[in-house]
Amino acid sequence: QVQLVESGGDLVQAGGSLRLSCAASGNIVSISAMGWYRQAPGKQRELVAAITSGGGGTTNYADSVKGRFTISRDNAKNTLYLQMNSLKPEDTAVYYCNAVLTTPWGDYWGQGTQVTVSS
């Protein structure tokens, strides 16, 4: 199993920046990929960004955040980050950290952190 704890959510004005963190513990060695998802009120949860665990880490971004958000990881600290710049009101959502394990297979979620962007 893996435990994920997010932090860094806050209220910020449009155009501002935030950095989210996700501290992972437990069966870290079995993590194959990690990602950030978000869910706005009345909407489905959607992928924001993801990064694989192998090598330098292959990244993937939602079109809506490309060029503004950057996902990264610090393996020494077992922490995943999401740097969010040029925030827009439509970025307002609860942001969730996700980890996918391969041995044994598992899909784990954090409790979420609220990001609110005011116009």
Helices and strands as residue ranges (DSSP letters): E 2-7, E 11-13, E 18-26, G 28-30, E 31-39, E 46-52, E 59-61, E 69-74, E 79-84, G 89-91, E 93-102, E 105-109, E 113-118
